[in-house]
Amino acid sequence: MKIGITDQNRLDWLCTTTIHFPPLITTCALFLCCFILSCGSGGGGSGTGGENNAATSYEAPPGTNRELVVRSVRDIGAIGQNPLILQRDAGFSVSFQGKSQWLFGDTLLEFPNSENALMLSNSLSATYDIDAGDGIAGFSEQVDTVGAPPAFFPLTEAEQAFNASHGAEYCRQEDCLAHWHIWPGTMIVDENKGLAYVFYRKVLVEAGPFEFSHVGHSIAVWKDSLQAPERPVFNYVESYPTLFFSEEGEYGFGSAAVAVDDDVYVYGCELAEDSLQKPCHLARVAFADILDKSAWSYYGGDGNWSSDISSSSEIFLGNDMMSVFFSAYLKQFLVIYSEPFGAKAMLRSALRPEGPRSAPMVLFSVEATENAHGWVYDFLAHPEFSEDGGRIVYVSYSRKTDETHSQLQLVAVELGYSQ
């Protein structure tokens, strides 16, 4: 028998059970737990792939002296979601094995899943709906033995053991409630192999506001849309065998990716140490060699690529969750991202994946709810739904409706050139 949890009981549960508190979307619930309920001592990064958006040339757009403009913006409304899912953020999407697959970050459930987790750091939903003009419906999830959605990324045995030993009930560690989380990044499909590569970030989350430590980034291999992806062992990062890139000096590759012929261009954007901006770096690798780190090259500016990651240069300011795709209609590569610590969906364009890029322009802005701190951090485009070769693009973002609920909003944007 499934037992629902009231909002009050849900907050109590969050304070006394295995806690999953990635930042931003769950911060308000965390503050409620620790300050209002007084439990405990402290308070509270779409890929593209497939024939619809892969670029095969760099033809200049017609009338390159014309300005890219937003012709219209239409708020379509909330995207339907399983009532068992109360809250989630992000929403990287890709067309894979006959469905539009959406990968989410922080996901709050109505009741704990079979692993006794109420808050997941990632989850997956999929739909056969390919027409977003009237909204996107029909999302479904795989469910576990108690009928609740599981996390998308599997944990390693070592991660599971660490999380179990730090649970509230039996914890004998100094850092009780510390847990390993896997936060999703972009996805990209290799049509030749019939599989998808899913980027992710490994994070140690502890009790307290914004108490989390990023340790690195990596790539999972997703072969069957009905099964969990595989997290290969790379042994590239000391102490973390499944990581591909270290957090130290190797940038946050996996913010976005785009396929061009047989190559993949992967963007990495992370918060700068000395500012609130998020500079982006770019890497390139052949699809066939994507899991071989020695085959990667990094863009150093002025047309220069190098196998030395330390030669990578900042190419523009973006965000750690972005969408990069080729618009056949505009004949340009588009980058859509959130203005850091704002509520504006931003756009940049370029003739090549490495740029140079246009100055940022505002696609649209929204009124962020007070319980979201006044900003939106997860504007993401969904190129598989684009119309007329990219004349109309669809952008989603999460919107909190109260402390334990959120919904995903969908916006249609028509783009063109000035006359």
C-alpha positions as CSV (number, residue, x, y, z in Angstrom):
1,M,0.0,0.0,0.0
2,K,1.3,3.4,-0.9
3,I,1.0,6.0,1.8
4,G,1.0,9.7,0.8
5,I,2.9,12.3,2.8
6,T,1.4,15.6,3.7
7,D,3.5,18.8,3.2
8,Q,4.2,19.0,6.9
9,N,5.2,15.3,7.2
10,R,7.2,15.6,4.0
11,L,9.3,18.4,5.6
12,D,9.7,16.3,8.8
13,W,10.8,13.4,6.7
14,L,13.4,15.5,4.9
15,C,14.9,16.5,8.2
16,T,15.1,13.0,9.8
17,T,15.9,10.7,6.9
18,T,18.4,10.4,4.2
19,I,18.7,14.0,2.9
20,H,19.3,15.0,-0.7
21,F,19.7,18.7,-0.9
22,P,21.3,19.9,-4.2
23,P,21.2,23.7,-4.4
24,L,18.7,26.2,-5.6
25,I,15.5,24.3,-6.2
26,T,15.5,22.8,-2.8
27,T,17.1,25.5,-0.8
28,C,13.8,27.0,0.5
29,A,12.7,23.6,1.8
30,L,16.0,23.2,3.5
31,F,15.6,26.5,5.3
32,L,12.1,25.5,6.3
33,C,13.4,22.3,7.8
34,C,16.2,23.8,9.7
35,F,14.8,27.1,10.9
36,I,11.0,26.6,11.1
37,L,11.1,23.0,12.3
38,S,14.3,23.4,14.2
39,C,15.7,20.0,13.3
40,G,19.5,19.8,13.3
41,S,22.2,22.3,14.1
42,G,22.4,24.2,10.8
43,G,20.3,25.7,8.1
44,G,19.7,24.9,4.7
45,G,24.8,22.6,-15.8
46,S,20.6,20.3,-24.0
47,G,22.6,18.5,-26.0
48,T,21.8,17.8,-29.5
49,G,22.2,14.8,-31.7
50,G,20.4,13.1,-34.6
51,E,19.6,14.3,-38.1
52,N,17.3,17.1,-37.1
53,N,19.9,19.4,-35.7
54,A,23.4,18.1,-36.6
55,A,25.3,20.5,-38.7
56,T,27.1,19.3,-41.8
57,S,28.4,22.7,-43.1
58,Y,29.2,26.2,-42.1
59,E,27.4,28.1,-44.8
60,A,27.0,31.8,-44.0
61,P,23.4,32.8,-43.4
62,P,21.8,34.9,-46.1
63,G,22.4,38.5,-45.6
64,T,24.9,38.2,-42.8
65,N,24.7,41.9,-42.3
66,R,21.1,41.5,-41.0
67,E,20.4,41.3,-37.4
68,L,19.0,38.3,-35.7
69,V,15.7,39.2,-34.0
70,V,13.0,37.7,-31.9
71,R,9.7,37.9,-33.9
72,S,7.3,36.6,-31.2
73,V,7.2,34.8,-27.9
74,R,4.3,32.6,-26.8
75,D,3.9,31.2,-23.2
76,I,2.4,27.8,-23.8
77,G,2.1,27.0,-20.1
78,A,3.0,24.2,-17.8
79,I,4.2,20.8,-19.0
80,G,2.3,17.9,-17.5
81,Q,4.1,15.7,-15.0
82,N,3.4,12.6,-13.0
83,P,1.6,13.6,-9.7
84,L,4.1,11.4,-7.8
85,I,6.7,14.0,-8.8
86,L,6.2,17.2,-6.8
87,Q,9.3,19.2,-7.8
88,R,12.1,19.0,-10.3
89,D,14.5,21.2,-12.2
90,A,16.7,21.2,-15.4
91,G,15.2,19.2,-18.2
92,F,17.9,18.4,-20.8
93,S,16.2,16.6,-23.7
94,V,17.1,14.6,-26.7
95,S,15.3,12.3,-29.2
96,F,16.5,8.8,-28.5
97,Q,15.0,5.4,-29.4
98,G,11.7,6.8,-30.6
99,K,11.0,9.1,-27.7
100,S,11.8,12.6,-26.5
101,Q,13.9,11.8,-23.4
102,W,14.1,14.4,-20.6
103,L,16.7,14.3,-17.9
104,F,16.0,16.2,-14.8
105,G,18.0,17.3,-11.7
106,D,16.7,17.6,-8.2
107,T,13.4,15.6,-8.0
108,L,11.1,15.6,-5.0
109,L,8.8,12.6,-4.8
110,E,5.3,12.2,-3.2
111,F,6.6,9.2,-1.2
112,P,10.0,7.5,-0.8
113,N,11.1,5.1,-3.5
114,S,12.3,1.6,-2.9
115,E,15.7,2.9,-1.8
116,N,13.9,5.1,0.8
117,A,14.9,8.3,-1.1
118,L,12.3,11.1,-1.2
119,M,14.7,13.5,-3.0
120,L,16.5,12.3,-6.0
121,S,19.4,14.2,-7.6
122,N,18.3,13.1,-11.0
123,S,15.4,11.5,-12.8
124,L,14.1,10.7,-16.3
125,S,10.8,11.2,-18.1
126,A,10.0,10.3,-21.7
127,T,7.2,11.1,-24.2
128,Y,6.1,10.1,-27.7
129,D,4.6,13.6,-28.1
130,I,6.7,15.3,-30.9
131,D,4.4,18.4,-31.4
132,A,5.1,21.1,-28.8
133,G,2.8,23.7,-30.4
134,D,-0.1,22.8,-28.0
135,G,2.2,21.8,-25.1
136,I,4.0,18.6,-24.4
137,A,2.0,15.7,-22.8
138,G,2.3,12.0,-22.3
139,F,5.4,11.9,-20.1
140,S,6.0,8.6,-18.3
141,E,8.7,7.2,-16.1
142,Q,10.1,3.8,-15.2
143,V,9.0,2.9,-11.7
144,D,10.5,0.7,-9.0
145,T,8.9,-2.0,-6.8
146,V,6.9,0.5,-4.8
147,G,5.7,2.4,-7.8
148,A,8.0,5.4,-7.4
149,P,10.4,6.7,-10.0
150,P,14.1,5.7,-9.4
151,A,17.1,7.8,-10.0
152,F,18.4,7.7,-13.6
153,F,22.1,7.4,-12.8
154,P,23.1,4.3,-10.9
155,L,25.5,4.7,-7.9
156,T,28.7,2.7,-7.7
157,E,29.0,0.2,-4.8
158,A,31.4,2.6,-3.0
159,E,28.9,5.5,-3.4
160,Q,26.1,3.4,-2.1
161,A,28.1,2.3,0.9
162,F,29.2,5.9,1.7
163,N,25.6,7.1,1.5
164,A,24.3,4.2,3.7
165,S,26.9,4.8,6.4
166,H,26.0,8.5,6.5
167,G,22.3,8.1,6.8
168,A,20.6,9.8,9.8
169,E,19.3,6.6,11.5
170,Y,22.5,4.6,11.8
171,C,25.2,7.2,11.2
172,R,28.4,6.9,13.2
173,Q,30.4,9.3,11.1
174,E,31.4,12.9,11.9
175,D,29.8,14.2,8.7
176,C,26.4,12.5,9.0
177,L,23.9,13.3,6.2
178,A,26.7,13.8,3.7
179,H,25.8,12.0,0.4
180,W,27.1,11.5,-3.1
181,H,24.9,13.0,-5.7
182,I,25.0,12.7,-9.5
183,W,23.8,15.9,-11.2
184,P,22.9,15.6,-14.9
185,G,24.5,17.4,-17.8
186,T,23.8,17.4,-21.5
187,M,23.0,14.4,-23.6
188,I,24.1,13.7,-27.2
189,V,23.1,10.8,-29.5
190,D,25.5,8.8,-31.7
191,E,23.1,7.7,-34.5
192,N,25.7,5.3,-36.0
193,K,26.0,3.3,-32.8
194,G,22.4,3.8,-31.6
195,L,23.4,5.0,-28.2
196,A,23.6,8.2,-26.2
197,Y,26.3,9.8,-24.1
198,V,25.1,11.5,-21.0
199,F,27.3,13.9,-19.1
200,Y,27.1,14.3,-15.4
201,R,28.8,15.9,-12.4
202,K,29.7,14.1,-9.1
203,V,28.9,16.2,-6.0
204,L,29.3,15.7,-2.3
205,V,26.3,17.3,-0.6
206,E,26.4,17.9,3.1
207,A,23.8,19.3,5.6
208,G,23.6,23.0,5.6
209,P,22.9,25.8,3.1
210,F,24.9,25.4,-0.1
211,E,27.2,22.9,1.5
212,F,28.2,20.9,-1.6
213,S,31.6,20.1,-3.2
214,H,32.0,19.4,-6.9
215,V,34.7,16.7,-7.5
216,G,34.5,16.3,-11.2
217,H,32.6,15.5,-14.4
218,S,32.1,12.4,-16.5
219,I,30.3,10.6,-19.3
220,A,27.7,7.8,-19.0
221,V,26.9,5.4,-21.8
222,W,23.2,4.9,-22.4
223,K,22.4,1.9,-24.7
224,D,18.8,1.1,-23.9
225,S,16.2,3.8,-23.1
226,L,14.4,1.4,-20.8
227,Q,17.5,0.7,-18.7
228,A,19.9,2.8,-16.6
229,P,23.0,4.1,-18.3
230,E,26.5,2.6,-17.6
231,R,29.1,4.7,-15.8
232,P,32.4,3.4,-17.2
233,V,35.5,3.2,-15.1
234,F,38.2,5.5,-16.6
235,N,40.8,6.0,-13.8
236,Y,41.6,9.5,-15.1
237,V,41.0,11.2,-11.7
238,E,42.7,10.0,-8.6
239,S,40.3,8.5,-6.0
240,Y,37.3,8.8,-8.4
241,P,37.6,6.0,-11.0
242,T,34.4,6.8,-12.9
243,L,35.3,10.5,-13.5
244,F,36.5,11.7,-16.8
245,F,37.5,15.3,-15.8
246,S,38.7,16.6,-12.4
247,E,37.1,19.7,-10.9
248,E,40.6,21.0,-10.5
249,G,41.7,22.8,-13.7
250,E,39.7,20.8,-16.2
251,Y,36.6,22.9,-16.5
252,G,33.0,21.7,-16.3
253,F,32.7,20.0,-19.7
254,G,29.2,18.8,-20.2
255,S,27.2,22.0,-20.0
256,A,26.1,21.6,-23.6
257,A,27.2,19.6,-26.7
258,V,26.5,19.7,-30.4
259,A,27.3,17.2,-33.2
260,V,29.0,18.3,-36.5
261,D,29.5,15.5,-39.0
262,D,31.5,12.9,-37.1
263,D,32.7,15.2,-34.3
264,V,31.2,16.3,-31.0
265,Y,31.8,19.8,-29.6
266,V,31.4,19.9,-25.8
267,Y,31.1,23.1,-23.8
268,G,32.1,23.5,-20.2
269,C,31.0,26.5,-18.1
270,E,31.5,27.0,-14.4
271,L,31.3,29.8,-11.9
272,A,34.4,32.0,-12.0
273,E,36.3,32.2,-8.7
274,D,36.5,36.0,-8.8
275,S,33.1,36.9,-10.2
276,L,29.5,35.8,-10.5
277,Q,30.0,35.1,-14.2
278,K,30.3,31.6,-15.8
279,P,33.0,31.6,-18.5
280,C,32.7,28.8,-21.1
281,H,35.4,26.6,-22.6
282,L,35.2,24.2,-25.6
283,A,36.5,20.8,-26.4
284,R,36.2,18.6,-29.6
285,V,36.4,14.9,-30.1
286,A,35.4,12.4,-32.7
287,F,32.2,10.5,-31.8
288,A,34.2,7.2,-32.2
289,D,36.7,8.3,-29.6
290,I,34.6,10.2,-27.1
291,L,35.5,7.9,-24.3
292,D,39.3,8.2,-25.0
293,K,40.5,11.3,-23.2
294,S,43.7,11.4,-25.2
295,A,41.6,12.0,-28.3
296,W,40.1,15.2,-27.0
297,S,41.4,18.6,-28.1
298,Y,40.6,22.0,-26.5
299,Y,40.1,25.3,-28.1
300,G,42.6,28.0,-27.3
301,G,41.2,30.8,-29.5
302,D,42.2,32.2,-32.9
303,G,41.5,28.8,-34.6
304,N,44.0,26.9,-32.4
305,W,43.2,23.5,-31.0
306,S,45.5,21.6,-28.6
307,S,45.5,18.3,-26.8
308,D,46.7,20.2,-23.7
309,I,43.7,21.1,-21.6
310,S,45.6,23.9,-19.9
311,S,45.8,25.7,-23.2
312,S,42.0,26.0,-23.3
313,S,40.7,29.6,-23.4
314,E,37.4,31.2,-22.4
315,I,35.3,31.7,-25.5
316,F,32.2,33.4,-24.1
317,L,30.2,33.9,-20.9
318,G,27.3,31.5,-20.5
319,N,25.9,29.2,-17.9
320,D,26.5,25.7,-16.6
321,M,23.2,24.5,-18.1
322,M,22.9,25.5,-21.8
323,S,21.6,24.3,-25.1
324,V,23.7,24.5,-28.3
325,F,22.2,23.5,-31.6
326,F,22.4,24.2,-35.3
327,S,19.5,26.1,-36.8
328,A,19.0,25.2,-40.5
329,Y,16.6,28.1,-40.9
330,L,19.0,30.7,-39.6
331,K,22.1,28.8,-40.7
332,Q,23.8,29.5,-37.4
333,F,24.7,27.7,-34.2
334,L,22.5,29.0,-31.4
335,V,23.3,29.0,-27.7
336,I,20.4,29.4,-25.2
337,Y,21.1,29.8,-21.5
338,S,20.0,31.5,-18.4
339,E,21.3,34.9,-17.4
340,P,23.3,34.1,-14.2
341,F,21.3,35.2,-11.2
342,G,18.6,36.7,-13.4
343,A,15.3,35.7,-15.0
344,K,16.2,36.2,-18.6
345,A,16.6,33.5,-21.3
346,M,19.6,34.6,-23.3
347,L,20.7,33.8,-26.9
348,R,24.0,34.0,-28.7
349,S,24.7,32.9,-32.3
350,A,27.8,31.9,-34.4
351,L,28.7,30.5,-37.7
352,R,31.0,27.9,-36.1
353,P,30.8,26.0,-32.8
354,E,33.9,27.8,-31.6
355,G,32.6,31.2,-32.6
356,P,33.1,34.1,-32.7
357,R,29.7,34.7,-31.2
358,S,27.3,37.5,-31.3
359,A,26.7,39.7,-28.3
360,P,24.1,38.2,-25.9
361,M,20.5,39.1,-26.7
362,V,17.4,38.5,-24.6
363,L,15.0,35.9,-25.9
364,F,12.4,36.6,-23.2
365,S,12.2,37.2,-19.5
366,V,9.9,35.8,-16.8
367,E,8.8,36.9,-13.4
368,A,10.6,34.5,-11.0
369,T,8.7,33.6,-7.8
370,E,9.9,34.8,-4.5
371,N,10.6,31.3,-3.3
372,A,13.0,30.9,-6.2
373,H,15.1,33.8,-5.0
374,G,14.2,35.9,-8.0
375,W,16.2,34.1,-10.6
376,V,15.8,31.2,-13.1
377,Y,18.8,29.0,-13.7
378,D,17.6,26.3,-16.1
379,F,16.3,27.8,-19.3
380,L,16.9,25.0,-21.8
381,A,16.0,24.6,-25.5
382,H,14.6,21.4,-27.0
383,P,15.7,21.3,-30.7
384,E,13.9,18.1,-31.4
385,F,10.6,20.0,-31.2
386,S,11.8,23.0,-33.4
387,E,9.6,23.9,-36.3
388,D,10.5,25.0,-39.8
389,G,14.2,24.1,-39.4
390,G,14.6,26.3,-36.3
391,R,12.4,29.2,-37.1
392,I,10.4,28.4,-34.0
393,V,12.3,27.0,-31.0
394,Y,10.9,25.7,-27.7
395,V,12.5,26.6,-24.3
396,S,11.6,25.3,-20.9
397,Y,12.3,26.4,-17.3
398,S,11.3,25.3,-13.9
399,R,9.0,27.5,-11.8
400,K,8.4,26.9,-8.1
401,T,4.7,27.2,-7.1
402,D,5.3,26.7,-3.3
403,E,8.0,25.2,-1.0
404,T,7.4,21.6,-2.1
405,H,6.0,21.9,-5.6
406,S,7.2,23.2,-9.0
407,Q,6.2,22.9,-12.6
408,L,8.0,23.0,-15.9
409,Q,7.0,25.9,-18.1
410,L,7.2,25.9,-21.9
411,V,7.7,28.9,-24.2
412,A,7.7,29.1,-28.0
413,V,10.0,31.6,-29.6
414,E,10.0,32.6,-33.3
415,L,13.3,33.8,-34.6
416,G,14.3,35.6,-37.8
417,Y,16.4,38.3,-39.4
418,S,15.7,41.9,-39.5
419,Q,14.4,43.2,-42.9
